[in-house]
Amino acid sequence: MKKILIKNAYILFGKELQIVQNGSILINEHGMIEDVSISKRSPEKRGNTITNSVYKDNKIDIIDAEGFILLPGLINSHVHIGDSIGKDISANSDLNQRIHPQFGIKKTILERTPRSQLMQMIRNAALSMLHKGITTFVDFREGGLEGINLLQNAIEGLPIKKIILGRIDFNINDKDAKTTTRFPKNGKDFESKSKTLGNPNVIEENDIINQGSKIIENCDGFGISGANENTNEMLRLYNKIITKYKQKQIEWKSHKKDPVVAIHAAEAETAVMESIKNYKKTEIERTVNTLNPDIYIHVTNPTNSDLQLLYQKKKKIVICPRANGVLGTGFVPIRKMLEYNFELGIGTDNVMLNSPDLFREMDFLIKSQRAVEKDASFLDAKEILKMATVNGGKIFNLNIGSIEKGYRADLVFIDKYDLDLYPIHDPHMSIVHRCTERQLKAVMINGNFVLEKTAIR
Ligand SMILES: [Zn+2]
């Protein structure tokens, strides 16, 4: 591709989303941001680094971005697009009734839907995210290796970036989780293997390690349902698989990114209580030393010592406020989290429960938190916008989510003269609580326009 110069742009620049009224962005042939000028001067004026390099190289596309606000591409840090077939089924049921991995209605829906239909709905959900400015999504993928392949096939050819966190496809009953030390067979992936073993009802540790290693080789890490559905031994085994895999990567001098491990925790108060009842520990206390994940999803109902533990162990947190709202699991204790200086990521969670729309997520978050805290100054809009951009890039350790040198050119173009936005006095606030898919006019990924509702060039 040609180099691109975007000029006359109103940019939310860098990791602090600094407002730049008239800047320019130079994108190199590989879709990376090579330089950003935050000078108010016209980029044609002398002394501007971008202009100098542009003049040296006339093989360049120039885009006049007058009229647009440029944001970093949004990062949906937690979603399950695999259940997008089940939108609003049993919409008034609770968390376990709807999405529990063993007995939730979700499981039945997924088992009974033809593969082709699941794939079409997954593709639709990915396209929907793209239309809402989401350039990267992080999916919790069920169904073992087969589930990962299904997702990859479903979104083949779409430009949206994905981080897939798979899991080993079996669970045991909560009751058994406390006492069992072996691994009962009830997952498809183990059917053929277990026949070769003496006892058809258990799976040997090595089979699980092999299965887990295959999953890790084919995706970006593990996304584990929850602590209560796993034995301590199983949680340790996930950790063992990751450690082994990382060692191998070092031996092979591989440049592949380290796998990510994430788990849902403290989503519902009932799950925390159940964990304390069965293990004398909260889900977070129990998993932090066994599984040792990088990221905790939800953390809606943590104890004070949970938050302290997460802080001490330098864990990352991704919140899903609207999913908590629709399932009635509570408000995320944002004030406490911010006191600990957590840089939170944000996700839209199951498409079955919630639309994959970060504009709605941000709007809900700021208003619900101000209402619950009875404080109009609580939670700066810029901090929320960072959750959907910069913080996602930091959490997953990728050069995305920020408009600055060395980052991927993933950009969202917002119409600043739109009926609902103009005149803009506080761009962070206006984007967080007024912006919708309608004001979004174009999306760029790796320097290519992947969506253009208005001719930008
Ligand atoms: Zn989830």
Residues whose N, C-alpha, C, O or C-beta is under 5 A from the ligand:
A	BS01	ZN	D349
